[in-house]
Amino acid sequence: MLKTSKFLLVLIMVAGVMAPLFANGQDEAADYDYVLGKVPYTFEHAYHQAVAKELTSYAKQMYNAKVVVVDGQASNEKTLAAVENLVAQGVDAIELHCGDAGLMTTAINIAHEAGIPIVTTLIRPTEMMAPHVQPQETPSSLTMGQIAATQWLKANPDKPCKVAMLNFGGIEQIWQMRTGAFFDGVKSIDPSAELVTMLNGAGSTVTSMEVTLDILQANPEVNIIFAANDEMALGALAACEQLGRGVMDNGVPLTEVIAGLDGSEAAMLEIYDPSSSFKMTHGAVRDVARAEIDTMMAIVKGEIPMDKYMETPVLSPVVDFYNTPIEEAQRFLETNFFYEGDLKAEIKK
């Protein structure tokens, strides 16, 4: 496929998802039975855009419920303000996805004091006192580490795995579910594998490109890169390409193997390009969004208590160049990211 700027491609994806989401959010004429609140981590990530769009549609279809979405902007201050805003509006229930376990607990207390149910996702709060939706990321991250190591060593048996990681900073649960699990997978294939460095990519394509340039210039031996979301993986790929790396020979690693997480359209266009070194991801939008809505509505309807911790597990399937047919990836995008294109045709452009 023709190489488009990673930054332009991500911006195009944002515009495509956000426009219909805001259009739905402005549908004031409908007669709703419930009003729910949603605070995503940040709309800068394609995953959170898609989750918000899916849950908005699903809530209306299944429960005649309106969802008020307030962006947390990857900021503790703005996330907490968003929760307080929804509480002030008197919504029937709130769903929160943020990266700070302590802030989760604070938000739960604020909502509960107002008699409003709240559901959390991914990062478990420090005090477990409300229902929680838990994507099953750990086994999928481990599997990707195994695939990355296997493919690298198959092509380069004399070069042990040298791993670099891009994360969101010091979030312990991200290590457990994503970065640490991925490295465990690598080590299960190559016991001599080394974690060369792990730095904060801030969830950003631009920041991750800059960080990865520094990593590779200081540690050119790095041959596996795991990024804790697809935006960071795309930034890592852009850095590799700037240094004359980032390439494969029909899927055979020449310089490195890159893995991401979430399963966005921008990621899939690289994963199924046989000349790109970005080769795997995992994620689940539709099932997470629907679990969030179903859990909120179960509380609202009195089917489960608002102040008792219980987890709803959601699978996070791996999609990779080596084991996942492109037709399956096409269905994944259609199901999770509202994709209307032809992935195979796009790759050939």
N, C-alpha and C positions, 0 to 999 in steps of 0.2 A: 504494500500500500504506500501511497505517497506520504512522506513524513510531514505532518502538520505540527505547528508549535504546540507543545503540551499545554501551555498556559491558555492559548486561544481555544483549544479543544475543551478544556475544563470550563472556561467561561461560556462556551456555547451550550454545554450540558446544563449549567446553572440556569441560563435564560430559558431553556426549553422546559425545565421542570417547574421553575418558580412562577412563571406567568399563569399557568392554569391553577396552581395552588392558591395564589392570591385572588384569582377570579372566583374560586369556590368560597374563599373566606369572606368575600364581599356579598355573598348571596343573602341579603337581609330579608327578602320578601317571603322566603319559605317559612312555613309554620312548623317549628321544631318542637319535639317533646322534651328534649334534653339539650343542655349546653355543657360541653366538656372543654377542658383546657389541656394544651400540650406545650411543653417547653423542651425543644430539642437542644442538643449540645451546641450546634452552630449550623446555620444554613450555608456556610462556606463549603460544606461537604455534601457531595451528591447523595450519599446514603441518607442523611437526615432530611434532605429535600424530598426524597422519594418516600420515606416513612411518613412524613407529614401529609403528602399527597394521598397516599394509600389509606391512612387512617381517617382522613377527612371524607373520602369517598365511601369507605366501608361503614363508618359511623352513620352516615346519612342513609345508606342503603339498608342496613340491618336494624337500626334503632331509631331512625328519624331524629338523629342527634346532630347538632352543629358542633364543630370543633374550632375553638379559638386558639390559634397557634401564635406563640410569642417566642421569638428567637432568643436563646440564651447567649449567643455570640461568643461562646467559649470563655465567658467571663463569670466568675463567681458572683460578683456584684450585680451584673445584669441578669443572671439566672435567678438569683434570689428576688430581685425586683420584679421579674416576670411572674414568679410564683405569687408574690404579694399582690400584683396587679390582678391576677386571676381570682385570688381569694376575694379581693375587693369587688370584683364583678359578680361574685356569688355563683360561680359555675358549680355544676353538680359533682364534678370530679376532676382531678388533675393528673396528668402523666408527666414524669420528669426523667430526662436522660442527661446526666452531667458527669463530669470526671472526678468530683470531689465527694468522697464518702461522708465526710463530716457535714458538708453543705446539704447533702441528701437528708441527713437526720434533722438538721435545722428546718428544712423545707417541710418535712413530714410534720414536725411539731407545730409549725405555723398553720398548716392546712387543718390539722386535727383540732387545734384550738378553735378554729372557725367552724368545726363540724363538717369539713369537706374531706372526702376520701382522696388519697393520693397513691399513685402506683409508680414505682421506680423501675428503671431498666438498666441492665448490664453491670454497672458498678454498685455493689451491695453497700447499703448505708452502714454507718458505724453501729447504729442501734436498729436491730431488725424488728420493726413494729408496724409494717405495712406490706401489702402484697407486692410482689416483685416479678418482673419478666426477665428471664435469664437466657440469652443466646448461648448455645453450647459451643463456645469458640475454642476451648482448650484442645479437644481431640482433633479438630480441623487444623489448627495451627501446627500441632505435632505432625500430622500427616503431611502438611506442606513442607515442613523441615525435612522429612524423610524423602519426599519426592525431589526437592532441590539438591540434597546431598547425593542421592542416587544418580541423578542426571549429570551432576558435575563430575563425579568420580568415574562414571561410565565413559565420559569423553576425555577426562584428564586424570587417569589413575595414579599418576606420579605427583599430583598436586593436592595435598590435604585441604580440607574445607577451612577457609578463613572467612569468618562471618562478621558483617557489620549490621547494626540495628538502628532504625530510626523510630523513636517513640514519642509519647506526649509529655515527657518529663517523668518525674518520679511517682507515677501512679502504680502502687504495688500490684493491684489487681490486673493491670494491663500486662505486667510481667507474667503473672500466673496464667492468663488466658491467651496471650498473644506472643510476646517476644520470648519469654522463657520457655513456653511450650514449643515454639518453633525451634529454638536451639536444642531442646531435648530431642526433638525429632532428628535434627542434624547429627547429634552425638550418637543416637541409636544406630546410625549408618556408618559414621566415621568417628570412632572413640577419640581420635587424635584431633578432632576439630577444635578450632580456637575462636573464641569470641574476641575479636580484635578491638572493637569499640561499640558503644551504644550511646547515641546522642539524641537530643530533642529536636525533632523535625517540626514540632508545633502543629502537626496536622496539615501543614501547608506545602503546596507544590513548590513555591518560590523558595521558602526557607529550606526545604529539604534538598533542593538542587544546590543551594549554596553550601549547606552542611556536607553533602555528599562530595562535592568538589574538594572540600578540605580533607575529608576522610581519604579519598582516593589518592590525592597528591601526597599525603603523609604515609599512606598504607596501600601502595599499588598492588600488593599481594591479595587484597580482599577479592573473593570470588563468589560470595553469596551475600546478598543484601535482602534483609527483611524489613519492610516498612509497615507500621501498625495501622495504616489505612492506605487506600489506593492513591489519594492525592500525594502522599509522601513517596509512594513507589514511583509515581509518574515524575516527581521531582528528581528522584535518584536516577531514573532512566535518562532524563534530560542531561544530568551531570555526566553520566557515563558517555553519552553520545558526544558531548563537548570535548571529551578526552579521547575520542576515537574508539570508545568501547561501546557497550550496549548492544552488541550484535551476536547473532547466532547463525549457524549454517543449517537452515531447515530444521530448526529446533535443537540442534546440537550446540551446547555451550562452548563459546570460544573465549570469552572474557569474564563473564559472571552469569549468575542466575538471580533474578529479582522476583520477590514475592510481595504481594500487597494484601489488602483485606477490605472487603465490602462488596466487590463484584460489579462495579459501575461500568457503564458503557465505554467510557474512555479507557478503562483498564482492559476490557475485553478486546477492544480494537488492537491493543498491543499484544495481549496474551496469544491471540490467534494469528498474529503476523509472524511467520516462521523466521523472520530475520531479526526480531526484537528479543532482547534478553529478559523482558518482563514476561513471566510464564505462568503465574498462578495467583489465585485469590480465593477467598471464601466469604460468605455473607448470607443474610436473609432479611429482606425488606418486608415483603407481604406478610409473612407469618409473624414477625415481630409486631408490626403495626396492628394486625388483627388481634393478637394476644393482648396488646395494650388496651384496645377498645373493649374487648370481651371482659377483661379483668375489671376495668372501671365500671362497666355496666353491671357486672355481677355484684359489685359492692352496692351500687346505687339501688339495685333491685332487692337488696337484702339477702342475696344468695351466699355471700361470704362476708366475714367481718372486715371492717376497714382497718382495725388495729392489731391484726394478727399476721405475722410474717408467713408467707407461703410463696414458693417459687413456681412459676410456669416456665418449663424448659422449652426452648425453640432451637431446632437444628440449624446449623450454619454450614451448608454443604460446600465442599471444595470444588472449584472449577479450575482445571489446569489443561494446558496444551497437550500433555502426554496421555491423559486418561479420560478426558471429557470430550466427547464428539462435539463439533461446532454446532450441530443441530440442538444439542442439549443446552449449550451456552446461549443459543438464540432464544430458547424457551425460558431460560433463567432471566434473561434481560426483559423479555416480554412480561413475565410474571412479576418481576421485582422493580423494574425501572421504567415501565410504560414504554418500552422500546417498540418503535413502529417500522424500523428499517430492516435491512437484510444484511446480517453480520457477514456472511460469506462474501456477498457482493462488495461490501465496504472494504473488506480486507484486500480484495483484488484490485482496488482502485490504485 
